[in-house]
Amino acid sequence: MGGEALDYGGRRATSHIPTHRARRLGAKAVPNQRTLGGQRATFSSARQAFLDGDFEQCLAACDAIALHDDTIRYDVALLRARVLLRLGRADKAIDALRACAYTPTSLDPYVTAQMLLGASYVRLGQVERGEALLAEASTMAHSAHPTIRAELAVNLGIARFQLHRYEEAEAQLSAVDPASDIIHARAVQYLAWVSFARGDFAVAAERFRSSLRALAACKHHDRYVEANVLQGLTALSAELLQAEGWPSLQRSIRAFDWTRDGLARPRFWVAIFASIMCEISGDAAGARTWARDAESAAATTAYRILAQCRMAGVFRGLQEWGAHREFVDRAKELHATLSVVDLGDDQKQLPLFLAEEMAHAGMDEGAALLMSQYRDVIAPTLRASPGDERYAAVESGVEGFVREAAGDYKAAIRLFSSALRLLKKARYRRRASEIALRLARLTGAKRYVDYATKTLEGVNASYWMVVQLRELESSRGPSLTETEKAILTLLVRGRAYKEIAAARRSSWKTVANHVQMLFRKFDVNSRGQLAAEALRLGLVALHDGTESNRGT
């Protein structure tokens, strides 16, 4: 009975399912159309489209196949479910499985149905339920076709990876036979994600590359494996500040066809990390282009906000503060329309990224509200494995920016110090370097400069972190943050605290806190002394050429 859609080799199983395990899956037939593009649709042609990676064509063929008996109806339902899973439509895959009222009498199709149902629940986020179904299928799969057993192992590995049971996931995925063609390439890809989650970035990068090599050697193709591998390699390059291999990786990304269905998520994240990589490589125009591509690829409001935060970050690096604020304002307005409880797993840190850019724009009160929202609503839903403190590291770093923007330097230093320790432990070099630079400005401690110098070695000289590092090393006066520089400039030009607060979209108290910190850094006791010292050191121009000279 059945099974050809699943074993890729045409072998039929002869083992029978015990009566108490047999199940019926719904009661709805697929439309009975007989031609596709003038050609008679057959199950073989649908299966071949699946193996060729042409999933849309496969679905169209499934729709056109003449369903003349229960066996072919069941085979088509399994193939349809498999395709829908690859396209990221797990709910529709479950519908396809439940739309066929037939109980197979052989092992392979039954195990396959159970496997696809479990995998669908895993994709929907019901991971424990999905893993239970997969484990049940595994207990009766000993006599199933080897390809089915290999695919079952991959899906069990994925479920255990999502449950943060990394050792079990690695054991499951490592057991997949290299002879299983595209299934082995998928297993190696997920092994790379296991290493990524553990912070073993060098191992993850090599496994991603191994997955690409395995994919190139496959008889069949799976564009989703390739897309996810490109996403992983781009993310690793950005976090590890690895600019050396970026030109080659960028060519591979641009050569890939991102227009096919089901690729919106990896396409979005590839664009985000590609924007960061262009910054690191000194390509400001490329950074803006990729940020725009991310917004174009955004399938949800949350992704659009993330893309606008990325664009704001690009302009922040260029110190183009007007453009930075414009994109922060856009992101903030969109965020007001968003229900954070609907955020996907890869979007849950969105309030942190927006709060960070708002803090840099001087919107400390709004940023503080976002941080409260994140801690109260989102942080409790995050699932980190024991010992994984990366969520805490990012949260501490952003909270540091918010406290610094509000002039609470003591708290900012404490939070930045915690974030740096955790980021170094997690080997997130890019983010750790940014935090080290903030601590160097706030404390003047040489060890932070030394860390940033070592970490940024070999990075393009025009990258904004490298520029900041040079400024720190050659500074003629106290190290100042961007907010302090802006407030100092306005003070020197004679603005009152209330005027500065309005210009910075901040509170009078926040401005006063910053001014007190400036007094300490310059070792002065009044605004007049502060202005005189800033002018003497050449840190501030008395006017910007667009306004009349105002006294101090």
KEVOKOL-172099 format. One line per field, with one value per residue (C-alpha): residue number from 1; y, x, z. Coordinates in pm, 1 decimal. Example, Ala and Ser with C-alpha at 12.3 -4.5 7.8 and 13.67 -1.06 7.14 Angstrom:
% KEVOKOL-172099
seq = c(1, 2) $
Y = c(-450.0, -106.0) $
X = c(1230.0, 1367.0) $
Z = c(780.0, 714.0) $
This chain:
% KEVOKOL-172099
seq = c(1, 2, 3, 4, 5, 6, 7, 8, 9, 10, 11, 12, 13, 14, 15, 16, 17, 18, 19, 20, 21, 22, 23, 24, 25, 26, 27, 28, 29, 30, 31, 32, 33, 34, 35, 36, 37, 38, 39, 40, 41, 42, 43, 44, 45, 46, 47, 48, 49, 50, 51, 52, 53, 54, 55, 56, 57, 58, 59, 60, 61, 62, 63, 64, 65, 66, 67, 68, 69, 70, 71, 72, 73, 74, 75, 76, 77, 78, 79, 80, 81, 82, 83, 84, 85, 86, 87, 88, 89, 90, 91, 92, 93, 94, 95, 96, 97, 98, 99, 100, 101, 102, 103, 104, 105, 106, 107, 108, 109, 110, 111, 112, 113, 114, 115, 116, 117, 118, 119, 120, 121, 122, 123, 124, 125, 126, 127, 128, 129, 130, 131, 132, 133, 134, 135, 136, 137, 138, 139, 140, 141, 142, 143, 144, 145, 146, 147, 148, 149, 150, 151, 152, 153, 154, 155, 156, 157, 158, 159, 160, 161, 162, 163, 164, 165, 166, 167, 168, 169, 170, 171, 172, 173, 174, 175, 176, 177, 178, 179, 180, 181, 182, 183, 184, 185, 186, 187, 188, 189, 190, 191, 192, 193, 194, 195, 196, 197, 198, 199, 200, 201, 202, 203, 204, 205, 206, 207, 208, 209, 210, 211, 212, 213, 214, 215, 216, 217, 218, 219, 220, 221, 222, 223, 224, 225, 226, 227, 228, 229, 230, 231, 232, 233, 234, 235, 236, 237, 238, 239, 240, 241, 242, 243, 244, 245, 246, 247, 248, 249, 250, 251, 252, 253, 254, 255, 256, 257, 258, 259, 260, 261, 262, 263, 264, 265, 266, 267, 268, 269, 270, 271, 272, 273, 274, 275, 276, 277, 278, 279, 280, 281, 282, 283, 284, 285, 286, 287, 288, 289, 290, 291, 292, 293, 294, 295, 296, 297, 298, 299, 300, 301, 302, 303, 304, 305, 306, 307, 308, 309, 310, 311, 312, 313, 314, 315, 316, 317, 318, 319, 320, 321, 322, 323, 324, 325, 326, 327, 328, 329, 330, 331, 332, 333, 334, 335, 336, 337, 338, 339, 340, 341, 342, 343, 344, 345, 346, 347, 348, 349, 350, 351, 352, 353, 354, 355, 356, 357, 358, 359, 360, 361, 362, 363, 364, 365, 366, 367, 368, 369, 370, 371, 372, 373, 374, 375, 376, 377, 378, 379, 380, 381, 382, 383, 384, 385, 386, 387, 388, 389, 390, 391, 392, 393, 394, 395, 396, 397, 398, 399, 400, 401, 402, 403, 404, 405, 406, 407, 408, 409, 410, 411, 412, 413, 414, 415, 416, 417, 418, 419, 420, 421, 422, 423, 424, 425, 426, 427, 428, 429, 430, 431, 432, 433, 434, 435, 436, 437, 438, 439, 440, 441, 442, 443, 444, 445, 446, 447, 448, 449, 450, 451, 452, 453, 454, 455, 456, 457, 458, 459, 460, 461, 462, 463, 464, 465, 466, 467, 468, 469, 470, 471, 472, 473, 474, 475, 476, 477, 478, 479, 480, 481, 482, 483, 484, 485, 486, 487, 488, 489, 490, 491, 492, 493, 494, 495, 496, 497, 498, 499, 500, 501, 502, 503, 504, 505, 506, 507, 508, 509, 510, 511, 512, 513, 514, 515, 516, 517, 518, 519, 520, 521, 522, 523, 524, 525, 526, 527, 528, 529, 530, 531, 532, 533, 534, 535, 536, 537, 538, 539, 540, 541, 542, 543, 544, 545, 546, 547, 548, 549, 550, 551, 552) $
Y = c(0.0, 353.4, 488.5, 587.7, 956.0, 906.3, 655.5, 816.6, 467.0, 300.0, 29.0, -86.6, -195.8, -528.5, -485.1, -431.1, -185.5, -341.0, -268.9, -64.6, 173.6, 228.4, 573.8, 753.9, 1106.6, 1320.2, 1288.7, 1538.6, 1454.8, 1656.7, 1806.3, 1563.3, 1747.4, 1545.0, 1779.4, 2036.1, 2267.4, 2033.9, 1731.5, 1450.9, 1494.1, 1183.2, 1102.3, 1041.8, 1391.4, 1545.7, 1352.7, 1453.4, 1820.5, 1776.5, 1615.2, 1896.3, 2153.0, 2296.0, 2289.1, 2515.0, 2291.1, 1988.7, 2135.0, 2218.2, 1861.0, 1722.8, 1930.2, 1787.4, 1416.9, 1186.2, 1041.8, 713.1, 512.0, 548.9, 450.7, 727.6, 973.5, 890.6, 914.0, 1255.8, 1374.8, 1276.3, 1444.6, 1756.9, 1771.2, 1731.6, 2020.1, 2247.0, 2186.2, 2289.9, 2605.8, 2692.2, 2622.2, 2372.8, 2437.3, 2351.8, 2041.1, 1917.8, 1991.2, 1785.3, 1491.0, 1503.7, 1537.4, 1170.8, 915.0, 603.4, 374.9, 232.9, -133.8, -110.9, 46.3, 310.6, 534.6, 516.6, 609.0, 887.7, 1032.7, 1022.1, 1186.5, 1465.6, 1533.2, 1557.7, 1779.3, 2008.6, 2059.6, 2134.6, 2402.5, 2551.1, 2590.2, 2297.8, 2135.1, 1894.0, 1761.3, 1725.9, 1551.8, 1299.1, 1208.7, 1182.7, 964.9, 735.7, 707.1, 629.3, 333.5, 154.2, 265.0, -6.2, -188.6, 125.2, 233.4, 381.7, 715.9, 741.3, 657.1, 923.6, 1187.9, 1089.5, 1131.4, 1481.9, 1585.3, 1444.7, 1633.3, 1956.2, 1908.6, 1845.2, 2140.5, 2364.5, 2223.1, 2319.9, 1956.7, 2010.9, 1690.7, 1476.4, 1684.3, 1651.2, 1273.9, 1237.4, 1453.5, 1303.9, 956.8, 1047.2, 845.7, 1059.3, 839.0, 985.9, 1269.9, 1588.5, 1463.8, 1445.3, 1801.3, 1913.4, 1726.4, 1897.8, 2235.0, 2175.3, 2050.7, 2394.8, 2564.4, 2349.7, 2471.6, 2828.8, 2804.7, 2671.3, 2956.4, 2723.9, 2966.6, 2822.4, 2476.5, 2626.9, 2804.3, 2486.6, 2288.9, 2546.8, 2521.7, 2140.2, 2160.9, 2366.8, 2109.8, 1827.0, 2017.2, 2064.2, 1687.6, 1595.6, 1447.9, 1670.5, 2027.8, 2201.9, 2578.6, 2607.7, 2435.1, 2672.3, 2980.4, 2889.0, 2813.6, 3155.3, 3313.0, 3131.4, 3221.4, 3587.6, 3610.3, 3450.3, 3682.2, 3984.9, 3875.7, 3763.4, 4072.2, 3845.1, 4073.5, 3866.1, 3622.0, 3868.6, 3952.6, 3585.6, 3527.4, 3839.1, 3712.1, 3383.6, 3570.6, 3790.4, 3490.3, 3306.4, 3329.3, 3478.6, 3531.4, 3179.4, 3106.0, 3031.9, 3230.1, 3554.9, 3486.5, 3386.5, 3655.5, 3919.5, 3812.5, 3774.0, 4135.6, 4257.8, 4085.7, 4176.9, 4542.5, 4500.3, 4323.6, 4610.3, 4853.6, 4640.3, 4630.6, 5008.1, 4996.4, 5254.1, 5254.3, 4876.1, 4894.7, 5127.5, 4913.9, 4594.9, 4772.8, 4885.5, 4527.7, 4407.0, 4643.8, 4532.8, 4168.1, 4230.7, 4009.5, 4156.1, 4488.3, 4359.3, 4288.4, 4636.6, 4790.9, 4583.7, 4695.1, 5061.3, 5014.2, 4871.6, 5174.4, 5401.6, 5212.5, 5271.2, 5647.3, 5642.6, 5489.5, 5767.3, 6024.8, 6154.9, 6226.1, 6383.9, 6074.3, 5854.2, 6025.5, 6009.4, 5630.4, 5600.1, 5805.8, 5582.8, 5269.5, 5414.9, 5506.7, 5157.7, 4999.5, 5183.1, 4976.1, 4644.6, 4385.4, 4249.6, 3929.2, 3829.3, 3854.5, 3545.5, 3384.6, 3569.6, 3903.5, 3902.8, 4124.5, 4395.8, 4629.9, 4609.0, 4710.8, 4997.8, 5109.7, 5114.6, 5344.0, 5565.3, 5599.8, 5707.9, 5961.2, 6105.2, 5961.3, 5813.7, 5817.4, 5633.0, 5389.8, 5321.0, 5239.4, 4992.2, 4826.6, 4786.3, 4633.9, 4391.9, 4279.9, 4241.5, 4091.5, 3937.8, 3828.9, 3571.9, 3395.4, 3357.4, 3004.6, 2994.0, 2673.3, 2644.6, 2846.7, 3046.6, 3411.0, 3582.7, 3721.2, 3867.2, 4011.6, 4199.0, 4320.8, 4452.8, 4629.5, 4806.2, 4897.6, 5049.7, 5271.0, 5380.7, 5464.2, 5649.0, 5853.0, 5946.6, 6058.8, 5770.7, 5693.6, 5478.5, 5236.4, 5248.9, 5145.4, 4859.0, 4733.4, 4770.4, 4581.1, 4292.2, 4291.7, 4288.9, 3994.2, 3792.2, 3888.9, 3794.7, 3461.1, 3408.6, 3520.7, 3790.1, 4003.6, 4281.1, 4360.1, 4317.4, 4568.4, 4827.0, 4787.7, 4808.2, 5138.6, 5277.0, 5172.3, 5329.7, 5660.1, 5645.4, 5528.9, 5612.1, 5265.5, 5149.9, 4782.3, 4853.4, 5030.4, 4737.7, 4488.1, 4687.8, 4732.3, 4358.7, 4265.8, 4521.6, 4432.4, 4391.8, 4563.3, 4837.9, 5174.5, 5353.5, 5126.4, 5346.4, 5144.8, 5178.0, 5552.2, 5577.3, 5378.4, 5620.0, 5913.2, 5755.7, 5693.9, 6048.3, 6244.3, 6581.3, 6597.3, 6381.2, 6098.2, 6199.5, 6007.7, 6129.4, 6259.1, 6448.7, 6601.1, 6722.0, 6871.1, 7031.4, 7193.3, 7339.3, 7459.7, 7637.0, 7805.1, 7943.7, 7720.7, 7682.9, 7343.5, 7353.7, 7441.2, 7156.1, 6915.9, 7015.9, 6981.5, 6639.2, 6525.9, 6456.3, 6579.8, 6875.0, 6634.8, 6418.0, 6721.2, 6829.8, 6484.6, 6499.4, 6847.8, 6733.7, 6449.4, 6698.9, 6911.5, 6607.0, 6504.7, 6854.8, 6921.6, 7250.0, 7402.4, 7618.1, 7638.8, 7924.8, 7724.4, 7424.6, 7631.1, 7794.8, 7459.4, 7300.5, 7592.2, 7589.5, 7221.0, 7275.0, 7024.6, 7256.9, 7533.4, 7847.1, 7841.7, 7610.5, 7872.5, 7860.0, 8064.5, 8388.4, 8369.1, 8345.7, 8426.4, 8176.6) $
X = c(0.0, 119.2, 453.3, 611.1, 574.8, 791.3, 1064.0, 1204.6, 1289.2, 957.0, 1004.5, 681.2, 675.0, 510.8, 484.4, 129.1, 19.9, -148.0, -520.1, -496.3, -249.2, -449.5, -607.3, -836.7, -738.3, -1049.4, -1302.1, -1252.0, -1145.6, -910.8, -1061.5, -1040.0, -880.0, -702.8, -472.7, -208.0, -93.9, -241.8, -55.2, -210.0, -106.7, 40.2, 166.0, 512.8, 523.7, 414.0, 678.9, 945.3, 851.8, 897.0, 1238.9, 1340.1, 1250.6, 966.4, 713.5, 452.5, 447.4, 417.4, 110.5, -46.6, 13.1, -140.5, -450.6, -473.9, -418.4, -716.6, -790.0, -941.3, -889.0, -808.5, -444.5, -358.4, -567.2, -359.4, -29.8, -126.7, -229.6, 112.3, 296.5, 83.6, 154.2, 526.1, 528.5, 321.8, 565.9, 857.2, 663.2, 611.8, 235.5, 218.2, -149.8, -237.4, -20.3, -232.8, -545.5, -406.9, -336.0, -681.4, -850.6, -803.4, -1038.2, -825.2, -624.6, -312.2, -237.8, 141.2, 402.7, 573.4, 273.8, 146.3, 485.1, 514.7, 174.8, 259.4, 595.5, 447.2, 178.0, 440.6, 664.5, 367.4, 294.6, 662.4, 651.0, 337.9, 518.7, 345.3, 685.0, 616.8, 306.1, 494.4, 789.3, 557.0, 408.3, 754.0, 880.5, 578.6, 650.8, 1015.0, 923.6, 754.8, 987.3, 1253.1, 1127.2, 1040.8, 1229.2, 1574.7, 1481.4, 1176.4, 1389.5, 1642.5, 1375.3, 1217.0, 1556.8, 1590.9, 1246.2, 1311.7, 1641.7, 1463.7, 1204.9, 1471.8, 1673.8, 1371.9, 1329.5, 1694.8, 1791.9, 2102.1, 2291.5, 1992.2, 1937.0, 2300.5, 2297.5, 1979.1, 2100.6, 2450.0, 2301.2, 2149.6, 2314.0, 2513.0, 2366.4, 2020.5, 2093.4, 1895.1, 1785.6, 2150.2, 2208.3, 1916.3, 2058.0, 2395.9, 2221.4, 2044.8, 2366.6, 2504.9, 2211.4, 2271.9, 2633.0, 2515.6, 2274.5, 2553.5, 2785.2, 3026.7, 3049.3, 3356.2, 3193.6, 2864.1, 3030.6, 3207.1, 2884.9, 2697.6, 2967.2, 2949.8, 2575.8, 2630.7, 2883.8, 2641.9, 2366.4, 2583.4, 2642.9, 2274.1, 2075.7, 1786.4, 1761.2, 1601.5, 1613.9, 1508.5, 1822.7, 2033.5, 1839.7, 1875.1, 2245.1, 2300.4, 2113.3, 2330.2, 2657.7, 2558.6, 2455.4, 2781.6, 2990.1, 2819.2, 2845.4, 3207.0, 3312.8, 3441.7, 3470.0, 3726.7, 3485.1, 3200.3, 3244.8, 3212.7, 2919.3, 2742.5, 2776.4, 2613.5, 2329.5, 2267.6, 2276.9, 2012.3, 1647.9, 1466.4, 1139.2, 1003.4, 732.4, 826.8, 1152.4, 1030.3, 1177.2, 1532.2, 1534.1, 1450.7, 1722.6, 1982.6, 1911.3, 1942.6, 2275.9, 2399.5, 2337.9, 2552.7, 2822.8, 2836.0, 2884.1, 3167.5, 3324.1, 3304.3, 3024.9, 2775.2, 2571.4, 2543.1, 2434.2, 2147.7, 2052.4, 2028.6, 1827.2, 1581.0, 1571.9, 1486.5, 1190.7, 1076.4, 1098.2, 916.5, 609.3, 474.5, 459.9, 713.8, 965.4, 908.7, 987.6, 1304.3, 1408.2, 1354.9, 1561.2, 1836.0, 1820.0, 1830.3, 2138.8, 2307.6, 2256.6, 2363.0, 2692.6, 2730.1, 2638.5, 2359.7, 2130.9, 1844.2, 1799.9, 1848.1, 1564.4, 1337.4, 1359.6, 1325.5, 1005.4, 871.5, 948.6, 792.5, 470.5, 442.4, 511.7, 210.5, -10.5, 147.9, 26.9, 343.4, 171.6, 156.1, 532.0, 701.4, 997.3, 1249.0, 1071.3, 1039.4, 1341.1, 1196.0, 1115.7, 1482.1, 1610.2, 1362.6, 1440.6, 1811.1, 1762.2, 1522.2, 1783.2, 2042.4, 1790.1, 1747.8, 1397.7, 1486.1, 1138.1, 980.3, 1270.7, 1222.1, 854.2, 951.9, 1197.5, 919.9, 693.8, 966.0, 1038.0, 672.2, 520.2, 788.3, 1085.9, 879.8, 790.3, 1148.1, 1280.2, 1652.6, 1839.5, 2010.5, 2331.1, 2243.4, 2250.5, 2239.6, 1889.0, 2002.4, 2315.2, 2121.3, 1865.0, 2136.1, 2312.4, 1999.4, 1897.7, 2245.4, 2185.0, 1849.0, 1996.3, 2285.5, 2042.8, 1859.8, 2186.1, 2195.5, 2561.2, 2620.4, 2343.3, 2455.1, 2810.1, 2681.3, 2451.3, 2713.8, 2967.1, 2721.2, 2636.0, 3001.0, 3078.8, 2789.0, 2856.9, 3222.7, 3118.9, 2877.1, 3148.3, 2928.8, 3220.8, 3033.8, 2794.7, 3065.7, 3285.1, 3007.0, 2952.6, 3327.2, 3341.6, 3057.5, 3233.9, 3557.4, 3376.9, 3201.3, 3491.9, 3809.8, 3942.1, 4211.6, 4112.4, 3796.5, 3991.9, 4234.8, 3951.3, 3790.1, 4128.6, 4189.6, 3836.8, 3817.6, 4157.7, 4133.3, 3792.6, 3757.8, 3887.4, 3562.4, 3344.5, 3186.6, 3323.8, 3676.8, 3620.1, 3505.9, 3806.6, 4042.8, 3863.7, 3907.2, 4276.4, 4344.1, 4098.8, 4226.6, 3973.8, 3732.3, 3564.0, 3207.6, 2903.7, 2700.9, 2431.6, 2688.4, 2840.8, 2499.1, 2407.0, 2750.0, 2714.1, 2374.9, 2501.8, 2795.7, 2554.4, 2352.8, 2048.6, 1854.7, 1783.8, 1421.9, 1526.6, 1778.1, 1517.3, 1272.2, 1537.3, 1638.9, 1280.3, 1386.9, 1307.4, 1457.8, 1582.3, 1761.6, 1940.9, 2041.4, 2184.5, 2395.4, 2522.0, 2629.1, 2822.3, 2986.9, 3088.2, 3258.8, 3430.8, 3570.5, 3634.6, 3438.4, 3167.4, 2958.3, 2817.9, 3051.2, 3359.3, 3228.0, 3173.3, 3515.5, 3691.3, 3501.6, 3590.9, 3955.2, 3986.5, 3812.6, 3542.3, 3255.9, 3212.4, 3043.1, 2791.8, 2709.0, 2685.9, 2306.0, 2217.1, 2333.7, 2608.4, 2449.6, 2630.3, 2706.7) $
Z = c(0.0, -80.8, 33.4, -298.8, -216.4, 86.1, 16.0, -302.7, -418.3, -485.9, -220.3, -54.1, 306.8, 392.0, 768.7, 889.7, 1157.1, 1462.8, 1471.0, 1789.3, 1616.5, 1298.2, 1260.4, 1025.4, 927.9, 863.9, 582.5, 300.2, -57.3, -278.1, -597.9, -892.3, -1187.4, -1454.8, -1646.4, -1565.9, -1843.3, -2103.7, -1965.1, -1766.5, -1402.5, -1242.4, -899.3, -1046.9, -1198.0, -867.6, -678.7, -929.5, -889.0, -512.9, -558.3, -794.7, -527.0, -736.0, -454.4, -612.1, -921.5, -694.4, -522.2, -857.4, -974.7, -654.7, -726.2, -1080.0, -1005.8, -1062.4, -717.3, -829.7, -510.4, -141.8, -183.7, -430.6, -229.5, 77.9, -111.6, -247.3, 100.4, 238.4, -46.5, -10.7, 363.6, 301.8, 52.8, 275.6, 559.4, 337.8, 246.0, 614.4, 612.2, 895.7, 966.8, 605.9, 626.6, 918.1, 715.0, 425.7, 653.5, 809.1, 469.0, 378.1, 537.8, 484.8, 713.3, 546.1, 600.7, 560.9, 783.3, 569.1, 493.6, 850.4, 1002.0, 748.2, 835.1, 1204.8, 1135.5, 924.4, 1184.1, 1459.2, 1247.0, 1174.3, 1543.3, 1604.5, 1332.5, 1490.8, 1822.0, 1995.7, 2030.9, 2317.4, 2141.6, 1814.7, 1977.0, 2142.0, 1802.0, 1647.5, 1931.5, 1889.2, 1517.1, 1595.9, 1818.5, 1528.0, 1244.8, 1278.1, 967.3, 772.6, 462.7, 547.4, 393.3, 618.2, 922.4, 821.6, 780.6, 1110.6, 1281.1, 1135.0, 1256.8, 1604.0, 1608.2, 1512.1, 1789.9, 2053.3, 1926.7, 1975.2, 2325.0, 2393.7, 2447.5, 2241.4, 2319.6, 2222.8, 1909.9, 1806.3, 1860.3, 1657.1, 1368.4, 1360.9, 1311.6, 973.2, 697.1, 447.5, 173.7, 239.8, -3.2, 67.4, 410.3, 518.5, 395.1, 613.3, 911.6, 875.0, 850.5, 1181.2, 1338.9, 1249.7, 1425.0, 1733.4, 1741.7, 1685.4, 1978.4, 2199.2, 2102.9, 1919.5, 1629.1, 1456.5, 1453.6, 1336.5, 1043.8, 932.3, 957.2, 751.4, 485.2, 503.9, 449.4, 133.6, 10.2, 84.6, -93.8, -402.5, -416.5, -384.7, -670.4, -567.8, -444.1, -147.7, -167.3, 197.0, 316.0, 107.6, 223.5, 591.4, 550.7, 388.4, 679.4, 932.2, 762.5, 728.4, 1094.2, 1206.0, 989.2, 1144.8, 1507.3, 1468.3, 1267.8, 990.8, 690.2, 501.8, 337.5, 297.6, -76.2, -171.8, 63.7, -64.9, -423.1, -320.8, -152.2, -456.2, -690.7, -489.7, -602.8, -302.8, -489.0, -437.1, -181.3, 177.2, 186.9, 345.8, 688.9, 587.6, 319.5, 581.7, 825.6, 551.5, 450.4, 812.3, 870.8, 522.0, 611.2, 921.7, 720.9, 470.4, 760.7, 895.5, 548.6, 504.8, 245.5, 378.5, 55.8, 69.7, 432.9, 339.3, 36.4, 240.3, 511.8, 243.2, 110.5, 461.0, 476.2, 130.2, 241.0, 570.3, 582.8, 908.7, 1090.7, 1341.9, 1065.7, 920.0, 1258.4, 1286.5, 936.7, 1028.1, 1344.5, 1124.8, 895.0, 1201.0, 1314.9, 979.7, 1007.3, 1371.4, 1263.2, 1006.8, 1276.2, 1055.6, 1348.6, 1157.0, 940.1, 1246.3, 1430.2, 1126.1, 1111.3, 1488.9, 1466.9, 1190.7, 1389.0, 1702.3, 1518.4, 1371.4, 1708.0, 1851.5, 1616.3, 1714.3, 1964.0, 2122.5, 2231.6, 1863.4, 1807.9, 1665.6, 1838.5, 1618.6, 1680.4, 2058.6, 2117.1, 1894.0, 2190.3, 2292.5, 1949.3, 1926.7, 2284.5, 2198.6, 1899.0, 2096.1, 2371.0, 2114.0, 1984.5, 2335.4, 2384.0, 2720.7, 2872.0, 2577.8, 2575.0, 2946.5, 2883.4, 2612.5, 2850.0, 3107.8, 2845.6, 2743.3, 3099.9, 3197.2, 2881.7, 2662.3, 2874.3, 3071.3, 2743.2, 2620.1, 2635.3, 2694.5, 2770.0, 3111.6, 3116.0, 2803.3, 2912.2, 2574.6, 2624.5, 2957.2, 2793.6, 2525.4, 2778.2, 3013.1, 2728.1, 2604.9, 2959.3, 2993.5, 2689.2, 2832.7, 3174.1, 3011.4, 2799.9, 3120.6, 3282.2, 3535.3, 3470.5, 3776.1, 3675.4, 3311.3, 3401.3, 3617.5, 3339.6, 3067.5, 3279.5, 3322.8, 2952.0, 2847.7, 3073.7, 2931.4, 2569.0, 2597.1, 2743.5, 2453.2, 2204.0, 2051.7, 1942.3, 1762.1, 2045.1, 2306.6, 2122.9, 2119.2, 2494.7, 2561.9, 2374.8, 2586.6, 2905.6, 2782.7, 2730.4, 3065.8, 3280.2, 3089.2, 3179.6, 2938.7, 2957.9, 2760.3, 2489.6, 2479.4, 2437.8, 2156.3, 1986.1, 1984.8, 1876.4, 1595.6, 1452.5, 1075.4, 1049.3, 788.1, 911.2, 821.6, 1037.0, 1302.9, 1593.9, 1457.9, 1414.3, 1776.6, 1889.9, 1713.0, 1876.0, 2217.4, 2160.5, 2034.9, 2248.1, 2370.9, 2651.0, 2846.8, 2662.8, 2575.6, 2462.3, 2164.4, 2399.4, 2607.1, 2293.6, 2177.2, 2515.3, 2554.3, 2212.6, 2301.6, 2638.7, 2479.5, 2239.1, 2527.3, 2536.1, 2859.8, 3010.5, 2895.0, 2539.7, 2537.9, 2675.5, 2401.8, 2131.1, 2262.8, 2327.6, 2681.1, 3029.7, 3214.8, 3483.3, 3227.4, 3085.4, 3436.4, 3507.4, 3191.5, 3276.0, 3621.9, 3460.1, 3224.3, 3524.3, 3677.1, 3354.3, 3292.8, 3663.7, 3656.9, 3875.6, 3641.9, 3291.9, 3210.8, 3310.6, 3115.9, 2800.0, 2827.0, 2868.6, 2577.9, 2349.9, 2463.8, 2375.3, 2040.4, 2126.0, 2029.7, 1775.1, 1904.4, 1619.8, 1331.9, 1059.5, 1042.6, 1345.5, 1498.5, 1753.7, 2097.6, 2419.8, 2687.5) $
